Amino acid sequence: MIRYYLNEEPILHNVPTYQLSDLDSKKYVFENIQKMVVKRTNESGGYGMLMGNSDSDEEIKNFKNAINAEPRNFIAQPIISLSSTPCYINGVLQPRRVDLRPFALYGPDGINIVRGGLTRVALKEGSMVVNSSQGGGSKDTWVLA
């Protein structure tokens, strides 16, 4: 998107994404599945995914069978250690994992990146899943200077 909209090279790299219809990628992911999040390409909101570092051996086996049956329906990415921030939950400050969704606005004067954005929060203790449909929440993000 940065190349397309801004005609610039990205400063930050994307998370590597493995298409599991590619045999070499599938082999790599299967060998490293404990370090991967595997997602169905036709799902959203945190549904239909496997967290290799926390799901059971049975769940991993079921995912591998589903991938072998329809590999084009899956992608995988390394599990990223999300940042954490203090959250006031039940009267106590507690750390929770977060990610930031920035906003870009397109108008007659071109594209403007909005200061701040939407911070998604994993409200469940120990969770890395920030999707609101999976029990996550959100925080406003303000940039003051």
DSSP file (Angstrom, degrees, kcal/mol; ACC not computed):
  #  RESIDUE AA STRUCTURE BP1 BP2  ACC     N-H-->O    O-->H-N    N-H-->O    O-->H-N    TCO  KAPPA ALPHA  PHI   PSI    X-CA   Y-CA   Z-CA
    1    1 A M     >        0   0    0      0, 0.0     4,-3.2     0, 0.0     5,-0.5   0.000 360.0 360.0 360.0 -37.0    0.0    0.0    0.0
    2    2 A I  H  >> +     0   0    0      1,-0.2     4,-2.2     2,-0.2     6,-1.0   0.937 360.0  45.1 -63.8 -45.3    2.9    2.4    0.8
    3    3 A R  H  >5S+     0   0    0      4,-0.2     4,-1.0     3,-0.2    -1,-0.2   0.922 118.1  44.5 -62.1 -43.2    4.4    1.8   -2.7
    4    4 A Y  H  45S+     0   0    0      2,-0.2    -2,-0.2     1,-0.1    -1,-0.2   0.955 124.9  28.8 -67.8 -52.1    1.0    2.2   -4.4
    5    5 A Y  H  <5S+     0   0    0     -4,-3.2    -3,-0.2     1,-0.1    -2,-0.2   0.852 135.6  24.6 -82.8 -35.4   -0.3    5.2   -2.5
    6    6 A L  H  <5S-     0   0    0     -4,-2.2    -3,-0.2    -5,-0.5    -2,-0.2   0.550  89.3-132.2-108.6  -9.2    2.8    7.1   -1.6
    7    7 A N     << +     0   0    0     -4,-1.0     2,-0.3    -5,-0.7    -4,-0.2   0.891  69.3 118.8  55.0  41.1    5.3    5.9   -4.2
    8    8 A E  S    S-     0   0    0     -6,-1.0    -1,-0.2     0, 0.0    -2,-0.2  -0.877  71.0-106.0-129.7 162.2    7.8    5.2   -1.4
    9    9 A E        -     0   0    0     -2,-0.3     2,-0.0    -3,-0.1     0, 0.0  -0.734  44.7-106.7 -85.8 138.5    9.6    2.2    0.0
   10   10 A P        -     0   0    0      0, 0.0    -1,-0.1     0, 0.0     3,-0.0  -0.348  17.6-153.8 -63.9 143.6    8.3    1.0    3.4
   11   11 A I  S    S+     0   0    0      1,-0.1     2,-0.4     2,-0.0    -2,-0.0   0.858  83.2  49.1 -81.8 -40.9   10.4    1.7    6.4
   12   12 A L  S    S-     0   0    0      1,-0.0     2,-0.2     0, 0.0    -1,-0.1  -0.792  87.0-125.6-101.4 142.8    9.0   -1.3    8.3
   13   13 A H        -     0   0    0     -2,-0.4     2,-0.1     1,-0.1    -2,-0.0  -0.546  24.1-112.9 -83.9 151.3    8.8   -4.7    6.9
   14   14 A N        -     0   0    0     -2,-0.2    -1,-0.1     1,-0.1     3,-0.1  -0.401  41.1 -92.4 -72.0 158.0    5.6   -6.7    6.8
   15   15 A V        -     0   0    0      1,-0.1    -1,-0.1    -2,-0.1    65,-0.0  -0.579  53.9-100.3 -66.5 132.0    5.3   -9.9    8.9
   16   16 A P        -     0   0    0      0, 0.0     2,-0.5     0, 0.0    -1,-0.1  -0.328  41.4-159.2 -57.3 135.0    6.3  -12.8    6.6
   17   17 A T        -     0   0    0     60,-0.1     2,-0.6    -3,-0.1    60,-0.2  -0.980   3.2-153.8-123.7 128.1    3.3  -14.6    5.3
   18   18 A Y  E     -A   76   0A   0     58,-3.1    58,-1.7    -2,-0.5     2,-0.6  -0.890   8.1-145.6-106.8 122.0    3.4  -18.1    4.0
   19   19 A Q  E >   -A   75   0A   0     -2,-0.6     3,-1.7    56,-0.2     7,-0.3  -0.765  10.9-151.6 -82.3 119.6    0.9  -19.3    1.4
   20   20 A L  T 3  S+     0   0    0     54,-1.8    52,-0.2    -2,-0.6    -1,-0.1   0.507  88.8  73.2 -80.5  -1.1    0.3  -23.0    2.4
   21   21 A S  T 3  S+     0   0    0     53,-0.3     2,-0.6    50,-0.2    -1,-0.3   0.652  81.1  86.5 -77.1 -16.0   -0.6  -23.9   -1.2
   22   22 A D  S <> S-     0   0    0     -3,-1.7     4,-2.8    49,-0.2     5,-0.2  -0.768  78.1-146.0 -84.0 122.0    3.2  -23.5   -1.8
   23   23 A L  H  > S+     0   0    0     -2,-0.6     4,-2.4     1,-0.2     5,-0.2   0.872  96.5  49.2 -60.8 -41.5    4.8  -26.9   -1.0
   24   24 A D  H  > S+     0   0    0      2,-0.2     4,-2.3     1,-0.2    -1,-0.2   0.909 113.5  47.4 -64.8 -40.9    8.1  -25.4    0.4
   25   25 A S  H  > S+     0   0    0     -6,-0.2     4,-2.8     2,-0.2    -2,-0.2   0.924 111.8  50.0 -65.1 -44.1    6.1  -22.9    2.6
   26   26 A K  H  X S+     0   0    0     -4,-2.8     4,-2.8    -7,-0.3     5,-0.2   0.921 110.5  49.8 -61.1 -43.8    3.8  -25.7    3.9
   27   27 A K  H  X S+     0   0    0     -4,-2.4     4,-2.0    -5,-0.2    -1,-0.2   0.935 112.5  47.6 -59.8 -46.9    6.8  -27.8    4.7
   28   28 A Y  H  X S+     0   0    0     -4,-2.3     4,-1.1     2,-0.2    -2,-0.2   0.925 113.3  47.7 -60.2 -46.4    8.5  -24.9    6.6
   29   29 A V  H >< S+     0   0    0     -4,-2.8     3,-0.6     1,-0.2    -2,-0.2   0.921 110.5  51.1 -63.7 -44.6    5.3  -24.1    8.5
   30   30 A F  H >< S+     0   0    0     -4,-2.8     3,-0.7     1,-0.2    -1,-0.2   0.882 111.0  49.2 -60.9 -37.4    4.7  -27.7    9.5
   31   31 A E  H 3< S+     0   0    0     -4,-2.0    -1,-0.2     1,-0.2    -2,-0.2   0.725 124.2  30.8 -72.6 -20.7    8.3  -28.0   10.8
   32   32 A N  T X< S+     0   0    0     -4,-1.1     3,-2.4    -3,-0.6    -1,-0.2   0.031  76.9 129.5-123.6  24.7    7.9  -24.8   12.8
   33   33 A I  G X   +     0   0    0     -3,-0.7     3,-1.5     1,-0.3    19,-0.2   0.752  65.7  65.7 -61.4 -26.6    4.2  -24.8   13.6
   34   34 A Q  G 3  S+     0   0    0      1,-0.3    -1,-0.3    -4,-0.2    -2,-0.1   0.686 106.0  45.3 -67.7 -15.4    4.7  -24.2   17.3
   35   35 A K  G <  S+     0   0    0     -3,-2.4    44,-2.7    -6,-0.2     2,-0.3   0.260 105.6  84.5-106.0   9.7    6.1  -20.7   16.4
   36   36 A M  E <   -B   78   0A   0     -3,-1.5    16,-2.8    42,-0.3     2,-0.5  -0.794  62.2-146.1-118.6 152.6    3.3  -19.9   13.9
   37   37 A V  E     -BC  77  51A   0     40,-3.1    40,-2.3    -2,-0.3     2,-0.5  -0.986  25.2-158.3-106.9 127.1   -0.2  -18.5   13.8
   38   38 A V  E     -BC  76  50A   0     12,-2.3    12,-2.7    -2,-0.5     2,-0.4  -0.917  10.9-171.1-110.2 131.1   -2.2  -20.3   11.0
   39   39 A K  E     -BC  75  49A   0     36,-2.7    36,-2.4    -2,-0.5     2,-0.3  -0.934  25.2-122.8-126.3 143.7   -5.2  -18.6    9.6
   40   40 A R  E >   -B   74   0A   0      8,-1.4     3,-1.1     7,-0.4    34,-0.3  -0.672  20.6-140.5 -77.3 137.0   -8.0  -19.6    7.3
   41   41 A T  T 3  S+     0   0    0     32,-2.6    33,-0.1    -2,-0.3    -1,-0.1   0.669  99.1  52.7 -75.3 -15.1   -8.1  -17.2    4.3
   42   42 A N  T 3  S+     0   0    0     31,-0.5     2,-0.3     6,-0.1    -1,-0.2   0.118  98.7  77.8-107.8  21.3  -11.9  -17.2    4.2
   43   43 A E    <   -     0   0    0     -3,-1.1     2,-0.3     4,-0.1     3,-0.1  -0.784  55.7-173.1-120.8 167.0  -12.4  -16.3    7.9
   44   44 A S    >   +     0   0    0     -2,-0.3     3,-1.3     1,-0.1    -2,-0.0  -0.943  54.8  47.1-149.6 171.4  -12.1  -13.0    9.8
   45   45 A G  T 3  S-     0   0    0     -2,-0.3     3,-0.1     1,-0.3    -1,-0.1   0.757 125.6 -57.6  67.8  26.2  -12.2  -11.6   13.3
   46   46 A G  T 3  S+     0   0    0      1,-0.3     3,-0.4    -3,-0.1    -1,-0.3   0.553 101.9 133.4  82.5   5.8   -9.8  -14.1   14.8
   47   47 A Y    <   +     0   0    0     -3,-1.3    -7,-0.4     1,-0.2    -1,-0.3  -0.547  60.6  22.7 -85.0 156.5  -12.0  -17.1   13.8
   48   48 A G  S    S+     0   0    0      1,-0.2    -8,-1.4    -2,-0.2     2,-0.3   0.859  93.0 128.2  62.3  40.4  -10.5  -20.2   12.2
   49   49 A M  E     -C   39   0A   0     -3,-0.4     2,-0.4   -10,-0.2   -10,-0.2  -0.911  47.9-145.2-130.3 158.7   -7.0  -19.8   13.4
   50   50 A L  E     -C   38   0A   0    -12,-2.7   -12,-2.3    -2,-0.3     2,-0.8  -0.976   4.0-154.9-120.5 129.6   -4.4  -21.8   15.3
   51   51 A M  E >>  -C   37   0A   0     -2,-0.4     4,-2.5   -14,-0.2     3,-2.0  -0.894  12.8-161.3-101.3 101.4   -1.9  -20.4   17.8
   52   52 A G  T 34 S+     0   0    0    -16,-2.8    -1,-0.1    -2,-0.8   -17,-0.1   0.730  83.9  56.2 -59.3 -26.2    0.9  -23.0   17.5
   53   53 A N  T 34 S+     0   0    0    -17,-0.3    -1,-0.3     1,-0.1   -19,-0.1   0.588 122.5  22.0 -84.1  -9.1    2.5  -22.0   20.8
   54   54 A S  T <4 S+     0   0    0     -3,-2.0    -2,-0.2     2,-0.1    -1,-0.1   0.555  96.5  96.7-133.6 -13.9   -0.6  -22.5   22.9
   55   55 A D  S  < S-     0   0    0     -4,-2.5    -5,-0.0     1,-0.1     5,-0.0  -0.440  77.5 -98.7 -80.8 158.2   -3.0  -24.9   21.1
   56   56 A S     >  -     0   0    0     -2,-0.1     4,-2.4     1,-0.1     5,-0.2  -0.205  26.6-110.8 -73.3 162.3   -3.1  -28.6   21.9
   57   57 A D  H  > S+     0   0    0      1,-0.2     4,-2.5     2,-0.2     5,-0.1   0.864 121.1  54.6 -58.2 -36.6   -1.4  -31.3   19.9
   58   58 A E  H  > S+     0   0    0      2,-0.2     4,-2.4     1,-0.2    -1,-0.2   0.915 107.7  48.1 -64.9 -43.7   -4.8  -32.5   18.8
   59   59 A E  H  > S+     0   0    0      2,-0.2     4,-2.3     1,-0.2    -2,-0.2   0.897 112.0  50.0 -64.3 -40.0   -5.8  -29.1   17.5
   60   60 A I  H  X S+     0   0    0     -4,-2.4     4,-2.6     2,-0.2    -2,-0.2   0.925 110.6  49.8 -63.3 -44.5   -2.4  -28.9   15.6
   61   61 A K  H  X S+     0   0    0     -4,-2.5     4,-2.2     1,-0.2    -2,-0.2   0.913 110.8  49.6 -60.0 -44.2   -3.1  -32.3   14.1
   62   62 A N  H  X S+     0   0    0     -4,-2.4     4,-2.2     1,-0.2    -1,-0.2   0.890 111.2  49.3 -63.3 -39.6   -6.6  -31.3   13.0
   63   63 A F  H  X S+     0   0    0     -4,-2.3     4,-2.9     2,-0.2    -2,-0.2   0.922 109.1  51.6 -66.2 -43.4   -5.2  -28.1   11.4
   64   64 A K  H  X S+     0   0    0     -4,-2.6     4,-2.6     1,-0.2    -2,-0.2   0.906 110.4  49.5 -59.9 -40.9   -2.5  -30.0    9.5
   65   65 A N  H  X S+     0   0    0     -4,-2.2     4,-1.8     2,-0.2    -1,-0.2   0.917 112.3  47.4 -63.1 -43.2   -5.2  -32.4    8.2
   66   66 A A  H  X S+     0   0    0     -4,-2.2     4,-2.2     2,-0.2    -2,-0.2   0.894 112.2  50.1 -65.3 -39.7   -7.4  -29.5    7.1
   67   67 A I  H  < S+     0   0    0     -4,-2.9    -2,-0.2     1,-0.2    -1,-0.2   0.927 109.8  50.3 -64.3 -44.9   -4.4  -27.8    5.5
   68   68 A N  H  < S+     0   0    0     -4,-2.6    -1,-0.2     1,-0.2    -2,-0.2   0.852 112.1  48.8 -62.1 -33.7   -3.4  -31.0    3.6
   69   69 A A  H  < S+     0   0    0     -4,-1.8    -1,-0.2     1,-0.2    -2,-0.2   0.887 135.3   6.8 -72.8 -39.9   -7.0  -31.3    2.4
   70   70 A E    ><  +     0   0    0     -4,-2.2     3,-1.9    -5,-0.1    -1,-0.2  -0.539  68.8 169.7-143.7  71.7   -7.3  -27.7    1.1
   71   71 A P  G >  S+     0   0    0      0, 0.0     3,-1.5     0, 0.0   -51,-0.3   0.776  73.7  65.4 -61.4 -28.2   -3.9  -25.9    1.4
   72   72 A R  G 3  S+     0   0    0      1,-0.3   -51,-0.1   -52,-0.2    -5,-0.1   0.646  91.5  66.6 -70.8 -10.5   -5.0  -22.8   -0.6
   73   73 A N  G <  S+     0   0    0     -3,-1.9   -32,-2.6    -6,-0.2   -31,-0.5   0.314  97.5  66.2 -89.1   9.4   -7.5  -22.0    2.2
   74   74 A F  E <   + B   0  40A   0     -3,-1.5   -54,-1.8   -34,-0.3     2,-0.3  -0.968  49.8 179.8-136.9 147.3   -4.7  -21.3    4.7
   75   75 A I  E     -AB  19  39A   0    -36,-2.4   -36,-2.7    -2,-0.3     2,-0.3  -0.902  14.5-153.7-129.7 164.0   -1.8  -18.9    5.4
   76   76 A A  E     -AB  18  38A   0    -58,-1.7   -58,-3.1    -2,-0.3   -38,-0.2  -0.989   9.9-177.6-139.1 150.1    0.7  -18.8    8.3
   77   77 A Q  E     - B   0  37A   0    -40,-2.3   -40,-3.1    -2,-0.3   -60,-0.1  -0.982  37.7 -96.1-140.0 150.3    2.7  -16.1    9.9
   78   78 A P  E     - B   0  36A   0      0, 0.0     2,-0.4     0, 0.0   -42,-0.3  -0.386  48.9-102.6 -61.7 145.4    5.3  -16.2   12.7
   79   79 A I        -     0   0    0    -44,-2.7     2,-0.4    -2,-0.0   -28,-0.0  -0.597  39.7-149.4 -71.0 125.4    3.8  -15.4   16.1
   80   80 A I        -     0   0    0     -2,-0.4     2,-1.1    48,-0.1    -1,-0.0  -0.817  14.4-123.8-100.0 134.6    4.8  -11.8   16.9
   81   81 A S        -     0   0    0     -2,-0.4    47,-0.0    16,-0.0    -2,-0.0  -0.677  35.3-145.6 -77.6 103.3    5.3  -10.7   20.5
   82   82 A L        -     0   0    0     -2,-1.1    17,-0.1     1,-0.1    -1,-0.0  -0.292  17.2-103.3 -69.0 153.5    2.8   -7.8   20.7
   83   83 A S  E     -D   98   0B   0     15,-0.6    15,-2.5    14,-0.1     2,-0.3  -0.240  36.0-137.9 -64.5 163.8    3.6   -4.8   22.8
   84   84 A S  E     -D   97   0B   0     13,-0.3    13,-0.2    37,-0.0    -1,-0.0  -0.920  18.2-174.6-126.1 157.4    1.8   -4.4   26.1
   85   85 A T  E     -D   96   0B   0     11,-2.3    11,-1.9    -2,-0.3     2,-0.2  -0.977  35.5 -93.8-143.7 154.1    0.2   -1.5   27.8
   86   86 A P  E     -D   95   0B   0      0, 0.0     2,-0.4     0, 0.0     7,-0.1  -0.509  41.0-170.4 -70.3 138.2   -1.4   -1.0   31.2
   87   87 A C  E     -D   94   0B   0      7,-2.5     7,-2.9    -2,-0.2     2,-1.0  -0.989  24.2-129.6-128.6 139.8   -5.2   -1.5   31.3
   88   88 A Y  E     +D   93   0B   0     -2,-0.4     2,-0.5     5,-0.2     5,-0.2  -0.786  40.8 167.2 -90.6 102.4   -7.5   -0.6   34.1
   89   89 A I  E >   -D   92   0B   0      3,-2.8     3,-1.5    -2,-1.0    -2,-0.1  -0.975  64.1 -15.1-125.8 124.1   -9.5   -3.8   34.6
   90   90 A N  T 3  S-     0   0    0     -2,-0.5    -1,-0.2     1,-0.3     3,-0.1   0.871 129.0 -51.7  52.4  41.3  -11.8   -4.5   37.6
   91   91 A G  T 3  S+     0   0    0      1,-0.2     2,-0.4    -3,-0.1    -1,-0.3   0.564 120.9  98.2  79.3   8.6  -10.2   -1.7   39.5
   92   92 A V  E <  S-D   89   0B   0     -3,-1.5    -3,-2.8    -5,-0.0     2,-0.5  -0.988  73.8-122.7-132.6 137.8   -6.6   -2.9   39.0
   93   93 A L  E     +D   88   0B   0     -2,-0.4    -5,-0.2    -5,-0.2    -3,-0.0  -0.686  42.6 171.3 -75.2 125.8   -3.9   -1.8   36.5
   94   94 A Q  E     -D   87   0B   0     -7,-2.9    -7,-2.5    -2,-0.5     2,-0.2  -0.986  34.7-109.2-137.5 145.0   -2.9   -4.9   34.5
   95   95 A P  E     +D   86   0B   0      0, 0.0     2,-0.3     0, 0.0    31,-0.3  -0.532  38.5 177.0 -75.0 140.3   -0.7   -5.5   31.5
   96   96 A R  E     -D   85   0B   0    -11,-1.9   -11,-2.3    -2,-0.2     2,-0.2  -0.988  31.9-106.7-139.9 150.0   -2.5   -6.5   28.2
   97   97 A R  E     -D   84   0B   0     30,-0.5    25,-2.8    25,-0.4     2,-0.3  -0.484  42.0-177.8 -75.7 145.0   -1.2   -7.1   24.7
   98   98 A V  E     -DE  83 121B   0    -15,-2.5   -15,-0.6    23,-0.2     2,-0.3  -0.954  18.9-166.0-140.4 156.0   -2.0   -4.4   22.1
   99   99 A D  E     - E   0 120B   0     21,-1.9    21,-2.8    -2,-0.3     2,-0.4  -0.972  21.1-129.1-137.7 158.7   -1.6   -3.6   18.4
  100  100 A L  E     - E   0 119B   0     -2,-0.3    19,-0.2    19,-0.2    -2,-0.0  -0.899  10.4-163.9-112.6 131.2   -2.1   -0.3   16.5
  101  101 A R  E     - E   0 118B   0     17,-3.2    17,-2.5    -2,-0.4     2,-0.1  -0.929  17.6-157.2-109.8 104.9   -4.2    0.2   13.4
  102  102 A P        -     0   0    0      0, 0.0     2,-0.4     0, 0.0    15,-0.2  -0.354   9.1-132.1 -76.3 163.8   -3.3    3.5   11.8
  103  103 A F        -     0   0    0     11,-0.5    11,-2.5    13,-0.4     2,-0.4  -0.955  13.8-165.1-120.4 137.5   -5.7    5.4    9.5
  104  104 A A  E     -G  113   0C   0     -2,-0.4     2,-0.5     9,-0.2     9,-0.2  -0.986   9.7-156.6-119.3 129.9   -5.0    6.9    6.1
  105  105 A L  E     -G  112   0C   0      7,-3.2     7,-2.8    -2,-0.4     2,-0.5  -0.906   1.4-155.1-110.3 133.3   -7.5    9.3    4.6
  106  106 A Y  E     +G  111   0C   0     -2,-0.5     5,-0.2     5,-0.2    -2,-0.0  -0.925  30.8 142.1-109.4 125.9   -7.7   10.0    0.9
  107  107 A G  E >   -G  110   0C   0      3,-2.7     3,-2.1    -2,-0.5    -2,-0.0  -0.768  66.1 -67.9-146.0-170.4   -9.1   13.3   -0.3
  108  108 A P  T 3  S+     0   0    0      0, 0.0     3,-0.1     0, 0.0    -2,-0.0   0.754 129.3  51.9 -60.9 -24.6   -8.7   16.0   -2.9
  109  109 A D  T 3  S-     0   0    0      1,-0.3     2,-0.3     3,-0.0    -3,-0.0   0.311 119.1-105.6 -94.1   8.5   -5.3   17.0   -1.4
  110  110 A G  E <   -G  107   0C   0     -3,-2.1    -3,-2.7     2,-0.1     2,-0.5  -0.775  62.5 -21.0 108.1-151.7   -4.0   13.5   -1.5
  111  111 A I  E     -G  106   0C   0     -2,-0.3     2,-0.4    -5,-0.2    -5,-0.2  -0.852  52.9-171.0-106.2 131.7   -3.4   11.0    1.2
  112  112 A N  E     -G  105   0C   0     -7,-2.8    -7,-3.2    -2,-0.5     2,-0.6  -0.985  17.3-141.4-123.4 130.1   -3.0   12.0    4.9
  113  113 A I  E     -G  104   0C   0     -2,-0.4    -9,-0.2    -9,-0.2     2,-0.2  -0.805  26.6-130.2 -87.9 123.2   -2.0    9.7    7.7
  114  114 A V        -     0   0    0    -11,-2.5   -11,-0.5    -2,-0.6     2,-0.3  -0.517  20.2-114.0 -75.5 136.4   -4.0   10.5   10.8
  115  115 A R  S    S+     0   0    0     -2,-0.2     2,-0.3   -13,-0.1    28,-0.2  -0.541  87.8   3.8 -67.6 131.9   -2.0   11.0   14.0
  116  116 A G  S    S-     0   0    0     -2,-0.3   -13,-0.4    26,-0.2     2,-0.3  -0.658  73.9-171.1  92.7-150.6   -3.0    8.2   16.3
  117  117 A G  E     - F   0 141B   0     24,-1.1    24,-1.1    -2,-0.3     2,-0.6  -0.985  38.1 -41.0 154.1-159.8   -5.3    5.4   15.4
  118  118 A L  E     -EF 101 140B   0    -17,-2.5   -17,-3.2    -2,-0.3     2,-0.6  -0.915  44.2-157.3-105.8 120.8   -7.1    2.4   16.9
  119  119 A T  E     -EF 100 139B   0     20,-2.1    20,-2.5    -2,-0.6     2,-0.4  -0.883  10.3-152.3 -97.7 120.8   -5.3    0.4   19.5
  120  120 A R  E     -EF  99 138B   0    -21,-2.8   -21,-1.9    -2,-0.6     2,-0.4  -0.763  12.3-156.4 -94.0 139.7   -6.8   -3.1   19.8
  121  121 A V  E     -EF  98 137B   0     16,-2.6    16,-2.8    -2,-0.4     2,-1.1  -0.939  19.9-137.4-124.0 134.4   -6.4   -4.8   23.2
  122  122 A A        -     0   0    0    -25,-2.8   -25,-0.4    -2,-0.4    14,-0.2  -0.792  24.5-174.8 -83.8 100.9   -6.4   -8.4   24.2
  123  123 A L        +     0   0    0     -2,-1.1     2,-0.4    12,-0.5    -1,-0.2   0.738  56.9  88.6 -75.0 -22.4   -8.5   -8.1   27.3
  124  124 A K  S >  S-     0   0    0      5,-0.3     3,-2.2    -3,-0.1     5,-0.1  -0.636  93.4-105.2 -79.2 129.4   -8.1  -11.7   28.4
  125  125 A E  T 3  S+     0   0    0     -2,-0.4     3,-0.1     1,-0.3    -1,-0.1  -0.287 102.6   7.9 -57.0 129.5   -5.0  -12.2   30.6
  126  126 A G  T 3  S+     0   0    0    -31,-0.3    -1,-0.3     1,-0.3     2,-0.1   0.319  98.2 132.9  83.5  -7.7   -2.2  -13.9   28.7
  127  127 A S    <   -     0   0    0     -3,-2.2   -30,-0.5    -5,-0.2    -1,-0.3  -0.446  42.2-168.6 -79.8 149.6   -4.0  -13.6   25.3
  128  128 A M        +     0   0    0     -2,-0.1     2,-0.7    -3,-0.1    -1,-0.1   0.320  61.6 103.1-109.3   1.1   -2.4  -12.4   22.1
  129  129 A V        +     0   0    0      1,-0.1    -5,-0.3    -5,-0.1    -6,-0.2  -0.779  40.9 173.7 -92.6 117.1   -5.7  -12.2   20.3
  130  130 A V        +     0   0    0     -2,-0.7    -9,-0.4    -8,-0.2    -1,-0.1   0.455  33.3 125.0-102.6  -3.3   -6.9   -8.6   20.0
  131  131 A N    > > -     0   0    0      1,-0.2     5,-2.3   -11,-0.1     3,-1.5  -0.343  60.0-138.6 -62.1 133.9   -9.9   -9.1   17.8
  132  132 A S  G > 5S+     0   0    0      1,-0.3     3,-1.3     3,-0.2    -1,-0.2   0.827 103.5  60.0 -63.9 -30.4  -13.1   -7.6   19.3
  133  133 A S  G 3 5S+     0   0    0      1,-0.3    -1,-0.3     2,-0.1    -2,-0.1   0.626 105.3  50.5 -72.2 -10.5  -15.1  -10.7   18.2
  134  134 A Q  G < 5S-     0   0    0     -3,-1.5    -1,-0.3   -87,-0.0    -2,-0.2   0.011 136.5 -78.5-114.1  25.6  -12.7  -12.8   20.2
  135  135 A G  T < 5S+     0   0    0     -3,-1.3   -12,-0.5     1,-0.3    -3,-0.2   0.528  90.2 132.1  93.8   5.8  -13.0  -10.9   23.5
  136  136 A G      < -     0   0    0     -5,-2.3    -1,-0.3   -14,-0.2   -14,-0.2  -0.282  34.7-163.8 -81.9 174.1  -10.6   -8.1   22.6
  137  137 A G  E     -F  121   0B   0    -16,-2.8   -16,-2.6    -7,-0.1     2,-0.3  -0.643  11.5-115.8-138.8-163.7  -11.3   -4.4   23.1
  138  138 A S  E     -F  120   0B   0    -18,-0.3     2,-0.3    -2,-0.2   -18,-0.2  -0.962  11.6-161.0-143.8 160.7  -10.0   -1.1   22.0
  139  139 A K  E     -F  119   0B   0    -20,-2.5   -20,-2.1    -2,-0.3     2,-0.2  -0.986  30.1-111.1-136.3 144.7   -8.3    2.1   23.3
  140  140 A D  E     -F  118   0B   0     -2,-0.3     2,-0.5   -22,-0.2   -22,-0.1  -0.514  28.3-150.0 -69.6 146.9   -8.0    5.5   21.8
  141  141 A T  E     -F  117   0B   0    -24,-1.1   -24,-1.1    -2,-0.2     2,-0.4  -0.982  14.9-173.1-123.2 120.5   -4.5    6.4   20.7
  142  142 A W        -     0   0    0     -2,-0.5     2,-0.6   -26,-0.2   -26,-0.2  -0.906  15.8-157.7-115.5 139.1   -3.6   10.1   20.7
  143  143 A V        -     0   0    0     -2,-0.4   -28,-0.1   -28,-0.2    -2,-0.0  -0.976   9.7-174.6-113.4 117.6   -0.4   11.7   19.5
  144  144 A L              0   0    0     -2,-0.6    -1,-0.1     1,-0.1   -29,-0.0   0.698 360.0 360.0 -91.4 -20.0    0.1   15.0   21.3
  145  145 A A              0   0    0      0, 0.0    -1,-0.1     0, 0.0    -2,-0.0   0.369 360.0 360.0-136.7 360.0    3.1   16.4   19.4
